[in-house]
Amino acid sequence: MSSEPGTIETDGETAVIRFERHLPYPIKDVWAAITDPARRRAWFGETVLDIEAGTIEMLPEDPPAAPDAKRMTGRILVWDPPRVFEHEWRQRIVEDGVVRYELSETATGTLLAFTHRGLSVRNARGFIPGTHAFFDRLDAHLAGAEPPAWSERYTAVAPAYPSWS
């Protein structure tokens, strides 16, 4: 599986993870895969999205860690279907942050621009291969294929990212 790598931009001790994925699927399908809890479960894990209350809670099936370490909660900050979905990322193991999915139509499908802001540089370096693995799973899900195991994708893509100490 070949996929587009992400980048990390640093500003002092904080970082932003960025991914751009060109997905050969209609924007409505990509939006649904990102925001519909049943679809999101297939590539990310259990998701409770309450638009009226403005909250999100996610529990990825992988990585192999305790549920309280993996659980993410937050408020929805931007909900603009089918273009922008932004929410807080509050997780016990990292700094509070904000993730943003921006979708735009292209001649061949959809461009997904993703950012995760607010992480320390160290945590961004730890998160980027895992985020990459999740987006590979998203791509497989959109293609109608069984998403690859997260841990296998993580192991395959991690060498592409320097592990600066």
N, CA, C and O of each residue as an XYZ file, in Angstrom:
660
protein
N       0.847     -1.181      0.000
C       0.000      0.000      0.000
C       0.884      1.232      0.000
O       1.760      1.379      0.852
N       0.655      2.104     -0.943
C       1.409      3.347     -1.048
C       0.500      4.487     -0.615
O      -0.656      4.550     -1.031
N       1.008      5.378      0.208
C       0.185      6.475      0.691
C       1.038      7.712      0.913
O       2.251      7.632      1.106
N       0.367      8.860      0.880
C       1.059     10.132      1.016
C       1.454     10.380      2.469
O       0.610     10.268      3.359
N       2.724     10.715      2.731
C       3.171     10.933      4.109
C       2.685     12.264      4.665
O       2.328     13.176      3.920
N       2.679     12.351      5.972
C       2.354     13.595      6.642
C       3.615     14.365      6.966
O       4.729     13.881      6.763
N       3.424     15.571      7.472
C       4.549     16.415      7.867
C       4.286     16.967      9.264
O       3.156     16.982      9.752
N       5.365     17.417      9.883
C       5.270     18.089     11.173
C       5.906     19.462     11.015
O       7.039     19.590     10.553
N       5.154     20.484     11.407
C       5.697     21.843     11.470
C       5.849     22.191     12.940
O       4.939     21.970     13.739
N       7.002     22.734     13.286
C       7.234     23.062     14.691
C       7.308     24.569     14.881
O       7.714     25.312     13.987
N       6.903     24.996     16.070
C       6.996     26.386     16.481
C       7.385     26.357     17.950
O       6.534     26.275     18.836
N       8.673     26.427     18.186
C       9.153     26.289     19.560
C       8.925     24.871     20.029
O       9.420     23.925     19.417
N       8.176     24.711     21.116
C       7.912     23.394     21.692
C       6.597     22.778     21.213
O       6.265     21.660     21.607
N       5.848     23.486     20.373
C       4.582     22.935     19.888
C       4.704     22.566     18.413
O       5.594     23.031     17.701
N       3.776     21.712     17.983
C       3.857     21.188     16.617
C       2.461     21.074     16.005
O       1.445     21.063     16.701
N       2.457     20.992     14.684
C       1.239     20.742     13.918
C       1.525     19.568     12.992
O       2.479     19.595     12.214
N       0.689     18.537     13.083
C       0.758     17.426     12.142
C      -0.140     17.788     10.964
O      -1.266     18.247     11.154
N       0.361     17.580      9.740
C      -0.427     17.859      8.537
C      -0.410     16.651      7.605
O       0.622     16.013      7.396
N      -1.580     16.362      7.055
C      -1.705     15.357      6.002
C      -2.565     15.937      4.897
O      -3.538     16.643      5.160
N      -2.204     15.638      3.670
C      -3.067     15.889      2.523
C      -3.210     14.565      1.805
O      -2.223     13.942      1.413
N      -4.442     14.146      1.639
C      -4.707     12.896      0.941
C      -5.638     13.171     -0.236
O      -6.702     13.769     -0.078
N      -5.222     12.729     -1.403
C      -6.051     12.802     -2.603
C      -6.812     11.483     -2.668
O      -6.227     10.426     -2.904
N      -8.114     11.558     -2.459
C      -8.956     10.361     -2.395
C      -9.877     10.328     -3.614
O     -10.619     11.284     -3.837
N      -9.852      9.255     -4.408
C     -10.641      9.206     -5.643
C     -12.107      8.840     -5.404
O     -12.643      7.924     -6.029
N     -12.742      9.576     -4.487
C     -14.127      9.322     -4.116
C     -14.858     10.648     -3.998
O     -14.233     11.669     -3.709
N     -16.168     10.657     -4.216
C     -16.940     11.895     -4.077
C     -16.852     12.465     -2.660
O     -16.730     11.725     -1.683
N     -16.916     13.774     -2.571
C     -16.793     14.462     -1.291
C     -17.831     13.964     -0.285
O     -17.530     13.851      0.903
N     -19.051     13.665     -0.744
C     -20.097     13.198      0.188
C     -19.721     11.860      0.808
O     -20.063     11.598      1.961
N     -19.021     11.009      0.060
C     -18.594      9.718      0.603
C     -17.471      9.895      1.627
O     -17.462      9.231      2.664
N     -16.530     10.785      1.336
C     -15.429     11.035      2.276
C     -15.983     11.672      3.549
O     -15.597     11.296      4.656
N     -16.894     12.643      3.385
C     -17.516     13.284      4.547
C     -18.206     12.234      5.425
O     -18.044     12.238      6.646
N     -18.969     11.346      4.807
C     -19.684     10.318      5.566
C     -18.710      9.405      6.300
O     -18.955      9.042      7.450
N     -17.620      9.033      5.660
C     -16.640      8.145      6.298
C     -15.986      8.805      7.505
O     -15.593      8.124      8.452
N     -15.869     10.124      7.473
C     -15.236     10.861      8.566
C     -16.216     11.182      9.686
O     -15.825     11.235     10.853
N     -17.493     11.396      9.344
C     -18.431     11.909     10.341
C     -19.550     10.957     10.749
O     -20.190     11.186     11.775
N     -19.805      9.917      9.996
C     -20.863      8.973     10.369
C     -20.265      7.937     11.320
O     -19.343      7.216     10.937
N     -20.773      7.850     12.555
C     -20.168      6.933     13.531
C     -20.052      5.485     13.044
O     -19.053      4.825     13.331
N     -21.042      4.983     12.321
C     -20.972      3.599     11.829
C     -19.854      3.443     10.811
O     -19.142      2.438     10.823
N     -19.689      4.426      9.929
C     -18.615      4.361      8.935
C     -17.251      4.569      9.615
O     -16.278      3.892      9.283
N     -17.192      5.487     10.545
C     -15.923      5.795     11.219
C     -15.416      4.591     12.019
O     -14.210      4.379     12.145
N     -16.348      3.818     12.550
C     -15.960      2.629     13.324
C     -15.097      1.686     12.475
O     -14.176      1.054     12.993
N     -15.395      1.591     11.177
C     -14.694      0.647     10.298
C     -13.205      0.960     10.161
O     -12.401      0.045      9.982
N     -12.828      2.227     10.242
C     -11.420      2.577     10.023
C     -10.746      3.208     11.243
O      -9.518      3.229     11.327
N     -11.537      3.723     12.186
C     -10.933      4.365     13.348
C     -11.283      3.659     14.642
O     -10.399      3.323     15.431
N     -12.561      3.436     14.862
C     -13.008      2.822     16.099
C     -14.315      3.440     16.542
O     -14.914      4.251     15.837
N     -14.740      3.043     17.716
C     -16.021      3.523     18.234
C     -16.020      5.044     18.325
O     -15.093      5.647     18.865
N     -17.075      5.655     17.787
C     -17.201      7.107     17.802
C     -18.621      7.479     18.177
O     -19.578      6.935     17.627
N     -18.758      8.402     19.112
C     -20.045      8.982     19.461
C     -19.955     10.457     19.080
O     -19.155     11.213     19.629
N     -20.790     10.840     18.133
C     -20.786     12.203     17.617
C     -22.173     12.778     17.870
O     -23.152     12.311     17.287
N     -22.266     13.783     18.729
C     -23.540     14.408     19.053
C     -23.499     15.849     18.548
O     -23.006     16.751     19.225
N     -24.029     16.038     17.341
C     -23.977     17.360     16.707
C     -24.759     18.383     17.540
O     -24.298     19.508     17.731
N     -25.935     17.997     18.033
C     -26.762     18.941     18.799
C     -26.074     19.391     20.085
O     -26.119     20.571     20.434
N     -25.444     18.464     20.783
C     -24.724     18.813     22.014
C     -23.347     19.389     21.703
O     -22.728     20.028     22.553
N     -22.865     19.156     20.461
C     -21.561     19.673     20.065
C     -20.403     18.913     20.676
O     -19.393     19.510     21.047
N     -20.542     17.583     20.787
C     -19.486     16.792     21.418
C     -19.103     15.591     20.566
O     -19.878     15.113     19.738
N     -17.892     15.123     20.795
C     -17.379     13.917     20.159
C     -16.626     13.116     21.209
O     -15.978     13.676     22.094
N     -16.724     11.790     21.095
C     -15.937     10.884     21.922
C     -15.530      9.725     21.031
O     -16.358      9.162     20.315
N     -14.254      9.369     21.075
C     -13.755      8.284     20.238
C     -12.912      7.333     21.078
O     -12.223      7.729     22.019
N     -12.997      6.062     20.697
C     -12.172      5.036     21.322
C     -11.652      4.138     20.201
O     -12.351      3.221     19.770
N     -10.433      4.392     19.726
C      -9.886      3.560     18.659
C      -9.746      2.113     19.108
O      -9.453      1.835     20.271
N      -9.959      1.201     18.175
C      -9.775     -0.216     18.483
C      -8.296     -0.538     18.627
O      -7.924     -1.440     19.378
N      -7.477      0.173     17.933
C      -6.031      0.066     18.031
C      -5.552      1.474     18.287
O      -6.348      2.379     18.035
N      -4.417      1.763     18.730
C      -3.274      0.936     19.074
C      -3.504      0.125     20.348
O      -4.462      0.352     21.087
N      -2.601     -0.823     20.582
C      -2.742     -1.668     21.772
C      -2.353     -0.897     23.033
O      -1.192     -0.891     23.443
N      -3.336     -0.257     23.629
C      -3.118      0.507     24.857
C      -4.398      0.417     25.680
O      -5.447      0.009     25.180
N      -4.296      0.798     26.931
C      -5.465      0.772     27.808
C      -6.530      1.731     27.280
O      -6.198      2.799     26.766
N      -7.816      1.359     27.402
C      -8.883      2.227     26.895
C      -8.813      3.658     27.423
O      -9.075      4.594     26.668
N      -8.466      3.855     28.702
C      -8.420      5.215     29.227
C      -7.276      6.025     28.627
O      -7.312      7.255     28.666
N      -6.269      5.369     28.076
C      -5.179      6.074     27.394
C      -5.556      6.418     25.959
O      -5.070      7.409     25.413
N      -6.412      5.614     25.345
C      -6.801      5.827     23.942
C      -8.019      6.741     23.797
O      -8.180      7.398     22.768
N      -8.868      6.785     24.809
C     -10.125      7.540     24.715
C      -9.850      9.022     24.457
O      -8.995      9.633     25.098
N     -10.596      9.584     23.502
C     -10.480     10.988     23.144
C     -11.853     11.625     23.260
O     -12.846     11.044     22.824
N     -11.916     12.800     23.838
C     -13.161     13.549     23.942
C     -12.923     14.980     23.482
O     -11.783     15.435     23.395
N     -13.996     15.674     23.192
C     -13.849     17.078     22.835
C     -15.147     17.703     22.393
O     -16.156     17.028     22.192
N     -15.095     19.013     22.248
C     -16.220     19.770     21.718
C     -16.028     19.940     20.213
O     -14.905     20.086     19.730
N     -17.124     19.918     19.492
C     -17.076     20.198     18.058
C     -16.968     21.707     17.908
O     -17.787     22.447     18.454
N     -15.965     22.167     17.174
C     -15.715     23.588     17.009
C     -16.245     24.119     15.678
O     -16.727     25.250     15.608
N     -16.157     23.307     14.621
C     -16.674     23.690     13.304
C     -17.379     22.480     12.708
O     -16.826     21.381     12.674
N     -18.597     22.690     12.242
C     -19.383     21.658     11.577
C     -19.988     22.305     10.347
O     -21.008     22.990     10.432
N     -19.356     22.084      9.201
C     -19.782     22.705      7.947
C     -19.817     21.640      6.851
O     -18.933     21.592      5.995
N     -20.865     20.772      6.881
C     -20.946     19.672      5.906
C     -21.041     20.185      4.467
O     -21.702     21.197      4.234
N     -20.422     19.543      3.521
C     -19.439     18.465      3.647
C     -18.012     18.976      3.517
O     -17.176     18.322      2.894
N     -17.728     20.117      4.086
C     -16.425     20.764      3.875
C     -15.474     20.733      5.072
O     -14.303     20.385      4.922
N     -15.970     21.097      6.259
C     -15.066     21.253      7.410
C     -15.675     20.613      8.656
O     -16.836     20.833      9.000
N     -14.842     19.816      9.311
C     -15.164     19.220     10.612
C     -13.945     19.450     11.491
O     -12.854     18.961     11.197
N     -14.139     20.203     12.577
C     -13.036     20.510     13.490
C     -13.514     20.255     14.913
O     -14.629     20.618     15.286
N     -12.648     19.625     15.698
C     -13.015     19.359     17.092
C     -11.783     19.347     17.980
O     -10.651     19.165     17.531
N     -12.055     19.550     19.257
C     -10.989     19.451     20.248
C     -10.524     18.003     20.327
O     -11.268     17.071     20.021
N      -9.286     17.844     20.741
C      -8.714     16.520     20.969
C      -8.183     16.524     22.396
O      -7.118     17.071     22.680
N      -8.950     15.900     23.286
C      -8.543     15.808     24.693
C      -8.328     14.340     25.001
O      -9.254     13.530     24.970
N      -7.088     14.027     25.296
C      -6.699     12.640     25.542
C      -5.689     12.646     26.679
O      -4.779     13.474     26.701
N      -5.845     11.742     27.605
C      -5.014     11.724     28.810
C      -3.512     11.704     28.526
O      -2.732     12.267     29.294
N      -3.107     11.071     27.448
C      -1.676     10.835     27.221
C      -0.957     11.961     26.474
O       0.266     11.919     26.335
N      -1.697     12.971     25.991
C      -1.068     14.080     25.259
C      -1.710     15.406     25.651
O      -2.724     15.451     26.347
N      -1.088     16.476     25.185
C      -1.623     17.808     25.418
C      -2.967     17.967     24.687
O      -3.214     17.319     23.670
N      -3.823     18.837     25.225
C      -5.070     19.155     24.526
C      -4.739     19.802     23.192
O      -3.813     20.607     23.089
N      -5.504     19.442     22.179
C      -5.266     19.990     20.855
C      -6.557     20.141     20.082
O      -7.652     20.021     20.631
N      -6.405     20.407     18.790
C      -7.537     20.571     17.878
C      -7.197     19.839     16.590
O      -6.104     19.996     16.045
N      -8.151     19.028     16.101
C      -7.982     18.393     14.794
C      -8.997     18.994     13.833
O     -10.107     19.362     14.219
N      -8.589     19.084     12.574
C      -9.431     19.701     11.541
C      -9.336     18.878     10.271
O      -8.247     18.568      9.785
N     -10.499     18.532      9.746
C     -10.615     17.865      8.451
C     -11.226     18.882      7.500
O     -12.330     19.368      7.743
N     -10.522     19.211      6.418
C     -11.062     20.092      5.391
C     -11.137     19.307      4.097
O     -10.145     18.724      3.659
N     -12.313     19.291      3.484
C     -12.519     18.559      2.244
C     -12.800     19.535      1.113
O     -13.537     20.506      1.281
N     -12.200     19.263     -0.043
C     -12.513     20.047     -1.242
C     -12.581     19.105     -2.430
O     -11.829     18.135     -2.524
N     -13.494     19.412     -3.331
C     -13.664     18.591     -4.528
C     -12.518     18.849     -5.493
O     -12.037     19.973     -5.630
N     -12.095     17.787     -6.153
C     -11.082     17.901     -7.205
C     -11.649     17.233     -8.455
O     -12.720     16.628     -8.416
N     -10.929     17.347     -9.549
C     -11.379     16.733    -10.797
C     -11.453     15.215    -10.684
O     -12.199     14.569    -11.421
N     -10.677     14.646     -9.759
C     -10.629     13.182     -9.639
C     -11.158     12.652     -8.314
O     -10.973     11.474     -8.008
N     -11.813     13.496     -7.520
C     -12.351     13.032     -6.248
C     -12.364     14.117     -5.201
O     -12.983     15.166     -5.378
N     -11.667     13.854     -4.096
C     -11.679     14.757     -2.942
C     -10.272     14.916     -2.388
O      -9.517     13.949     -2.285
N      -9.930     16.154     -2.033
C      -8.694     16.423     -1.311
C      -9.054     16.558      0.158
O      -9.868     17.404      0.528
N      -8.448     15.726      0.993
C      -8.595     15.806      2.438
C      -7.355     16.488      2.988
O      -6.243     15.982      2.833
N      -7.542     17.642      3.634
C      -6.453     18.336      4.328
C      -6.741     18.207      5.817
O      -7.792     18.638      6.292
N      -5.813     17.617      6.546
C      -5.985     17.328      7.960
C      -4.882     17.999      8.756
O      -3.721     17.987      8.348
N      -5.241     18.587      9.897
C      -4.241     19.105     10.830
C      -4.582     18.659     12.238
O      -5.750     18.519     12.601
N      -3.539     18.438     13.023
C      -3.668     18.188     14.462
C      -2.731     19.182     15.123
O      -1.510     19.031     15.067
N      -3.310     20.202     15.752
C      -2.550     21.283     16.378
C      -2.539     21.124     17.893
O      -3.469     20.568     18.478
N      -1.468     21.622     18.523
C      -1.418     21.693     19.976
C      -0.570     20.642     20.656
O      -0.386     20.688     21.872
N      -0.052     19.696     19.897
C       0.801     18.673     20.485
C       2.199     19.221     20.754
O       2.641     20.164     20.097
N       2.888     18.630     21.718
C       4.304     18.926     21.874
C       5.027     18.318     20.667
O       4.486     17.437     19.998
N       6.222     18.780     20.396
C       6.999     18.226     19.287
C       7.212     16.731     19.508
O       7.075     15.941     18.573
N       7.538     16.347     20.705
C       7.763     14.925     21.023
C       6.521     14.092     20.734
O       6.613     13.044     20.095
N       5.365     14.547     21.197
C       4.145     13.780     20.982
C       3.714     13.784     19.519
O       3.176     12.786     19.037
N       3.935     14.870     18.812
C       3.621     14.900     17.379
C       4.449     13.852     16.645
O       3.942     13.163     15.761
N       5.718     13.733     17.010
C       6.579     12.729     16.372
C       6.103     11.318     16.677
O       6.253     10.420     15.849
N       5.530     11.113     17.856
C       4.990      9.810     18.201
C       3.653      9.528     17.520
O       3.347      8.381     17.197
N       2.857     10.579     17.302
C       1.522     10.419     16.734
C       1.520     10.296     15.207
O       0.628      9.651     14.656
N       2.484     10.892     14.512
C       2.360     10.986     13.053
C       2.299      9.619     12.348
O       1.496      9.476     11.426
N       3.097      8.610     12.724
C       2.940      7.333     12.028
C       1.583      6.680     12.302
O       1.030      6.009     11.430
N       1.051      6.873     13.504
C      -0.255      6.316     13.833
C      -1.369      6.994     13.055
O      -2.304      6.339     12.596
N      -1.267      8.314     12.908
C      -2.246      9.050     12.113
C      -2.175      8.593     10.665
O      -3.204      8.409     10.014
N      -0.972      8.410     10.166
C      -0.769      7.893      8.805
C      -1.473      6.541      8.651
O      -2.175      6.312      7.666
N      -1.285      5.661      9.612
C      -1.914      4.335      9.559
C      -3.436      4.450      9.540
O      -4.101      3.709      8.816
N      -3.997      5.374     10.330
C      -5.449      5.557     10.321
C      -5.935      6.051      8.956
O      -6.976      5.604      8.475
N      -5.195      6.964      8.330
C      -5.628      7.448      7.013
C      -5.497      6.374      5.936
O      -6.277      6.363      4.984
N      -4.531      5.478      6.068
C      -4.474      4.338      5.143
C      -5.694      3.441      5.339
O      -6.228      2.892      4.375
N      -6.126      3.296      6.574
C      -7.331      2.510      6.854
C      -8.573      3.203      6.281
O      -9.470      2.541      5.759
N      -8.622      4.531      6.380
C      -9.726      5.291      5.786
C      -9.781      5.059      4.284
O     -10.851      4.805      3.730
N      -8.645      5.146      3.632
C      -8.586      4.949      2.178
C      -9.085      3.557      1.796
O      -9.852      3.416      0.844
N      -8.662      2.540      2.521
C      -9.119      1.171      2.242
C     -10.627      1.059      2.448
O     -11.321      0.443      1.639
N     -11.132      1.648      3.522
C     -12.568      1.623      3.794
C     -13.344      2.266      2.644
O     -14.349      1.718      2.190
N     -12.883      3.420      2.175
C     -13.556      4.103      1.072
C     -13.522      3.266     -0.207
O     -14.441      3.337     -1.023
N     -12.470      2.479     -0.378
C     -12.337      1.618     -1.563
C     -13.199      0.363     -1.465
O     -13.300     -0.407     -2.420
N     -13.818      0.164     -0.307
C     -14.645     -1.028     -0.120
C     -13.849     -2.255      0.269
O     -14.351     -3.378      0.212
N     -12.598     -2.038      0.667
C     -11.721     -3.140      1.075
C     -11.686     -3.220      2.600
O     -12.049     -2.274      3.298
N     -11.246     -4.358      3.091
C     -11.035     -4.515      4.530
C      -9.840     -3.644      4.920
O      -8.752     -3.827      4.374
N     -10.016     -2.696      5.854
C      -8.872     -1.876      6.250
C      -7.744     -2.734      6.821
O      -7.997     -3.695      7.548
N      -6.506     -2.387      6.491
C      -5.373     -3.141      7.046
C      -5.308     -2.944      8.559
O      -5.784     -1.936      9.082
N      -4.730     -3.890      9.239
C      -4.559     -3.769     10.688
C      -3.734     -2.521     10.988
O      -2.705     -2.274     10.359
N      -4.204     -1.741     11.958
C      -3.513     -0.500     12.299
C      -2.062     -0.769     12.670
O      -1.168     -0.065     12.200
N      -1.813     -1.767     13.500
C      -0.446     -2.035     13.973
C       0.477     -2.431     12.819
O       1.658     -2.084     12.823
N      -0.054     -3.150     11.839
C       0.768     -3.513     10.673
C       1.106     -2.285      9.846
O       2.242     -2.134      9.397
N       0.118     -1.392      9.635
C       0.381     -0.168      8.871
C       1.365      0.717      9.638
O       2.274      1.295      9.043
N       1.185      0.822     10.954
C       2.089      1.626     11.766
C       3.521      1.132     11.585
O       4.432      1.923     11.339
N       3.712     -0.165     11.706
C       5.045     -0.755     11.566
C       5.616     -0.490     10.172
O       6.811     -0.235     10.025
N       4.763     -0.549      9.156
C       5.224     -0.334      7.779
C       5.602      1.114      7.508
O       6.569      1.367      6.791
N       4.858      2.081      8.069
C       5.108      3.490      7.737
C       6.049      4.194      8.709
O       6.643      5.210      8.351
N       6.200      3.685      9.921
C       7.015      4.370     10.942
C       8.441      4.657     10.461
O       8.958      5.730     10.773
N       9.107      3.761      9.719
C      10.476      4.073      9.286
C      10.574      5.305      8.380
O      11.656      5.875      8.242
N       9.478      5.722      7.767
C       9.503      6.906      6.904
C       9.570      8.198      7.715
O       9.849      9.266      7.172
N       9.315      8.093      9.005
C       9.302      9.285      9.866
C      10.491      9.238     10.805
O      10.637      8.287     11.573
N      11.342     10.254     10.754
C      12.487     10.288     11.687
C      12.012     10.265     13.134
O      10.994     10.873     13.465
N      12.727      9.585     13.973
C      12.357      9.509     15.389
C      13.282     10.397     16.218
O      13.915      9.943     17.171
N      13.343     11.657     15.837
C      14.213     12.591     16.539
C      14.072     12.442     18.029
O      12.963     12.287     18.539
N      15.171     12.487     18.728
C      15.113     12.376     20.189
C      15.161     13.757     20.798
O      15.123     13.894     22.021
